[in-house]
């Protein structure tokens, strides 16, 4: 279940609570009202106090190995609730004890005035503008993007993380609670102090790693992709009116949908542009359409390479073999480009061999993992080859029905019907059953049935007979036959 949190000042017997979502990762962001108030309080009237972010599951008797056990025991003993239960038999917690404290209302703070957190115990400081990007936000009324980061202060002072839903489980989660023993010696300022402290960057993030110095570049890439989305919509609207009506005309968020399609339905969007070019059959439209396709490829590759090299950089010291490092790089790039038709990736002596599901191979060489230009060139080659691959479907056939209870969850089962077993392929056949087709992918795609020719003689589909599938399902069929006898 979800764990709820309060910001509790043990010394002043005061607490604050989010006026929105109360789970830790629903409010631990730089522009959230509770975070802004927490920083403001600790910079001023709560400076030097014992302030903690306390979850309602945080109790010392739960796990002596937990990161916060000693601190929980210490506070619970001071409050007189150590190993005690309430009238209903539930354990007393710091969270519940805070209900007896004074609740402090949240002031209307909108901007981050404080930029630095100094830890005088550890002789280090945090620059809040040096936190990784969580996401960017911009609605139609805003001229500039809001830059959203995970705020480190709440996580560094958290008691109870990991015990419930909504807790932080992202990168560097071992830093959670890292300032619990230092809270009375924290100083939060608007301007940097003149000392020789070392900068501490906890680097809290949950998805892609986008370091602070790449945020502007990321925003620029986002803007470029939005422009491409607009161009895509206008192109279809002007030269393929029916497709525009089908996909976009009745949608209020046309650009957002096009943006999503470019990212996650890239092959389909490129094919739509190509079909529009063929339909119009003019040089001008062809050139315009091909420019949009090139922009889509370039934009997606640029973002995937940036994200992948950042992810690699975070774990670069853990590699004992450069080939393994290169191999992971292209796995990350493939994931970033949403390439799903790769069967295998292997790297040896700096040469990476990508085997597609069609068994076609693509070989790329990476002599320097810091050479982003070369990596981008390789990524684009990989991306383009993935887009022209046929849809590969592994299959096997049996002349027997496979009972539902004997079917494997990772396979798809269809049945042939007709006087010739190759007339139609259906989900279930009640008359004129001729055999069973087993595949590793869905083939009907919402249809009740398809003609045999649509599948096996389709120029965009490669059917690969698979002995592994046959061996698995034929054993089941033979066993069922024996039971019947």
N, C-alpha and C positions, 0 to 999 in steps of 0.2 A: 504494500500500500504506500501511498504518498506520505512523505514526512514534511511536516510544517515547521517553520522556523520563526524565532523572534530574535531581535537584537536586545541583549540584556546587559544592563550596567549593574553589576553586583554591588559596587560601592555606594552608588547613589540610589539604589533600589528603584530603578526606572527601566522601562523597556519601550521598544518601538516595534511596530509590526507593519508589513506591507499592506497597502490599501488596495492591492490587486491580488495576483497569484502569490501564495505564501510558501510554495516549495522553493528550495534554495536556488535552483537554476531558472526559476520564473522571475527572479528579481535581481540576481547578482550581475547586473550590467551597468555600465558607466553612466547612463542617462536615466536610470530608474530612480524614482523619488526616494525610496528607502536608502539606496546606496548614497545618493547625494546628501541626505540627512545624516547618515552614519558618518561620512567623512567630515561634514560640517561640525557635528557634535564632538568628534574626537580631535578635531583641530582646535576646539575652543573649550566649552564648559565641561566636556568629558575627557579632556586631555589628562593623561596620567592615571585614569581609572581603569578598572578591570572590566573590559567590555568584550562580550563573546556573542557569537552567532550560534544560538542553541536550538537543536532539533528536538521534537517531542519524543523521539526514540532514543535520545542520548541518555544512557544510564550506565553507571560503572559496572554493575553486576552482569552485564550482558556478555562482555568479552574482554578478558584481561590482556589479550594480545592486541587490542585495538590501539590505534595511534593516540587516542585521547583518554585512555583509561586513567592514568595518573592524575590528569587535570580534573577529570570528573570526580574521582575519589576526593581530591583536595577540596573542591567546591562543595560537594555534597556533605562532607563532614562539617565544614564551616557553617552550612545552612541547617545542619541537624536533620538531614533527610537520608543519610547514608544507610542503605539496606532497609529502608522503611517503606511501608505500604499505606495507602490511603484507606478510607472507610470502605471502599468498594473492592479492596484487595489488589489494586494496581500499585506498581512501584512509584514512589515519589520521585519526581524529576525536577531538574532546574527549570525546565520549560513550564511545568505546572506551578512551581513555586513563584515564578515571575508574575502569575495572575494576581498575587498579593501586592505587587509593586505598582507604581504610578505609570500609567501609559502616557507616553509623550506623543502628541500629534505631529504629523509630518508637515514641515513648512513647504511652501510652494517654491521649490528650487528647480530651475530648469537648466542651468549651465554648470559645467565643471569649472569651478574657480580654483580648486586645489589640485596641484599637479604632482606633488612629491610626497612620498611616505619615507621617513627616516627611521631606521631601527638602530637606536644607540647601543643596544646590547650586542648586536651582530656587526655593527659598523658597516652597514649597507643601506642603500636607498633604492626605492622603486620610482621610476618615472612613469606615471600613469598613461602618458601618451606613447610609451614604448610597448604597450600590450598588443598582442596580435588582434587582427580583425575577426570579429564574430560574424557580422553581416553589415550590409549597408542598406539604408532605407531612404526612399524619396517618393513622395506622392505628388500628385499633379499641382498642388499648391506650393510645394517647396522648390526653391531655386537651386539649393545645394543638397548633397547627400548628408544624412545623419550617419556618423561612423559609430557603430556599436561594438564595444569590446567587453569581454568578461572582466569585471572589476576584481582585482586580486585581494583586496582588503577583507571582504566578507569570507572568502575561502580560507585565507590564512588564519582567521579567527574562529573557524567553525568547529563546533562540538557535535558529533553525531553523524557526520557524513558517511555514506555507504550503507546506512541501515534502512533506507526507504526510497521510494520512487521520487524522481525529481532531484536527487542528489547529484553532485558532480562526479562523473566517472570518465572524464576526458584525459587529455595529455597532462603528464606531470601530476597525477592525482596524489602522489606521495608527498607533495608539498602542502596538502590540506592540513590546516592546523599548525603550520610551521611557526607562526608568531604567537601561539597561545601563551608561552612563557615570557614573551617580550612586550606584551600589550601596554604595560605601564611605562615603557620606555620608547614609545612610538611618538614621533612628531610629524605632523602633516602640515605642509606649507604650500603657499602659492608660488613662491620663488625658490630657486635652489639655494641651499646653505653652502657656506664656504668651508668645506671640509674635504678630507681625502677618502671618504667612504667609497666602497665598491658598489657598482650598480648590480642589483639583483633583478633578474627577469624570470619570474616563475613560468611564463609562457603557457598560460592556461588557454586551451581551445578544445573544441569538441569535434570539429569536422576537419575541413582543409586548413592547413597551416598557412596563413598569410601574415608574414611579419610586418611590423608597423611601417618599415621603410618601403614596402611594396603596396601600401594601401592606395596611394594616388594612382599608381599604375593599374591596380585592380579596378578602380573606379573608371579610369579611362577605357579599359577593355570592356567594362559593362556598358558604357556609353556607346562604344563602337558597335556592340552587339545589338543594342536597342535601335541604332540607326539601320543596321542590316535587317532587323525585324520589320521596320517601317518600309524599307525598300522591297522586301519580300511581299508584304501585303499589297503595296501599290502595283507591283509587277503582276501579281495574280489578278488583281482587280481590273487592271487595264487590258490584259491579254488573255485571261482565262476566266471570264465572268461567271460561268457556272460553278467552277471550283471555288471561286471567291464566295459565292452565295452559300455553297455547301459548308465551307469551313469558317468563314469570318463575318459575313454580312450581319448576322443577328447577334453577334457577340460584342458586348460592351468593351471587354478587355482584349481587343484584337492584338495589340502589340505584345501584351503579356503572354498570350497564347502562342503567337509566332515565336517569341523569345524561347518559350518552353520547347516548342517543336524543333527549333534549330538545335537545341542542346540534346534532346532525348529522342527525337524522331528524325535525325539528320538525314538518313538515307531516303526516307519518305519525302522529306522536303526538297532534297536535291532532285529526286525523281519527278516531283511535281513541277519544278522549274523546267526540267528537261522535256517533259511532256508538253508544257506550254510552248516551248521553243519549237518543237516538232509540229504542233498544231498550227502555229502562226506562219512558220516557214519563211521568215524574213531575216535578212542579215542584221538589221538594227536590233531586233528583239533577241536574236541569238547572242549578239555581243553583250547586250544588257543582262540577259539571263546568266551567261557564263561568268560575268563579273561578280554577280551576286553569289554564285556557287563558290567562286574563288575566295571571296570575302568570308563566307561561312567557314570554309576549310581553314583559312589562315587564322581567323579569330579563335576557333575551337582548339587548334593546335597550340597557339600561343598560350592560352589559359591552361591547357593540360600540361604543357611542359613546365610552366611556372609552378603549378601546384605540385607536380611530381618531383621536381628538383628540390623544392622546399621540404617535402616529405622525406626525401632521401637524405637531405642535409641533417635532419633531426636525428637520424640513426646511423650516420656515416661511420662513426667510430666503432660501431659494433661489427662491421664487416671484416673478415679476415681474408677475403678473396674478392678481387676487383670484379671478376666475372659474376659473382653473386650479386654484387652491388649494381652492375649494369643490368642484370636480369630483372631485378626488382624495379629498376627505373622504368623499363618498358612495360612491366606489368602495371605499374601505377599510371603510366601514360595511356595504356589501353583502357583502364578503368575510367580515367578522366575523359577519354573520347567516347565512352560508352560503347566500345567495341565488344560485341558479344559472340562473334563467330570465330574466335581463336581457339584452337585445340591445344596448343602447347607453345611455350616459349623456353628456349634453352640458349645459354651463352657459353662459349668456349673461346679462349684466346681473343677476347674483345669482339668476337663476331657473334651476333645474336640471330638465331634462326627462329622465325615465327611460322608456325604451321597452322593454317586455317582449317576449319572443319571440312572444307573441300579437299584437304591434303595438299593444296598449293602452298609453296613456301616463299617466304620473304626473308632475305638476309641483309642485315645492316651492321655496319662496323662503328664502334665507339671507342676511340683511343684516349679520349679525355672527357671525363664526366662533368668538367667545368665549362666545356665548350657548348654553350647553349645554342649557338647558331647551327652547329652540326647536329645536335640532338633534335632541334626543331625540324631540320631537313629530314632526318630519319623518321621522326614522328609523322611528318606529312606524308612521306612515302608509305608508311605503314597504314595510315588512315585512308589514303586513296585506294590502296589495294584491298582494304577491308570493305570499302563501299561497293566495289565491283564484284565481290564474291557472290556466287549463287547461294541461295538458302540451302544448306546441306541437311538432309534428313536421313538418319539411319533407320533401317527398317528390316523386318523379317516377316515371313508369311507361313501360315499353317493352314491345313485343311480341316482344322477342328475348331470348335468354339472353346473359349477359355472362360470358365465360370468367374463371376465377379469376385468371389472370395479368394480366388487364386491369382488375381491380377496384381502386378507390382505397381506401387504408387508412382514410380519414376518413369513409367511407360504409358503410352496411349494405345488404346485398343479400338479397332474399327473392323467392320465386317463387309465382305463383298456380297453383292446381290445381283442376280440375273441369270439368264440361261448360259451366258459366258461369264465366268467369275470376275472378269475385268470390266463389267459394265459400270457399276456404281460402287462407291465406298461410303458406308453409313456408320453411324454410331452403334445402332442395334438393328439387326435384320430379323424379321419374324417369318418371312417366307422367302423361298429361293436362296437360302444361305449357301454360299460357295466357298467360304474360307475366312480366315482372320488375318488382318494386317496389323502388325505391331510396330509403332514408331517411337522415337525418342522426343518428338515434338508434336505439338498440336497441328493438325492439317486442315480441319474443317473451318476454323476461324469464324464461327457463328452460323455457318451453313448447315442445312439438314443432311446434305450429301454432296459429293463431287463426282464428276466423271473420272474414270481411270486416267484418261488422257491429260486431264487438268493437272494431275500430280506427276505422273511418270514421264510425260512428254512435254513438260513445261520448261521453256528455255531459261527460266529464272530459278529453277529448283534442281538440285542434284540429289538423286536418290542413291544412297549407299547401302548395299545389302550388308547386314551385320550378323556375323556368326555368333557373337556373344549374346545378342538378343535371342537368337534362335535357340542356342543351348539352354538359356534360362527358361524360356517359356515352353520349349518342347518337353523338358523333363516334367514340368507340371502337367502338361497334356497327357503324357504317357502314364503318369501316376493316376490321373483321373480315369483313364481308360481301363487300367488294371482294376480299379475299385469297382467300376461298372461290371466288369466280367466276374 
